[in-house]
């Protein structure tokens, strides 16, 4: 997720705003400190203009 965010030139704060999530939540997900829910995976994928499948392929 971090790589995709950086490819798009977004800060954690900008991605969080686009996804409707809190900035600290994005950071915790990127550092693998918190598990992301399926609902929030969909929000992040939409904010990154990707499909859920594309995002998950990048995570695995």
Secondary structure, DSSP 8 states (H G I E B T S, - for coil): -HHHHHHTT--HHHHHHHHT--HHHHHHHHTTSS---HHHHHHHHHHTT--HHHHHHHH-
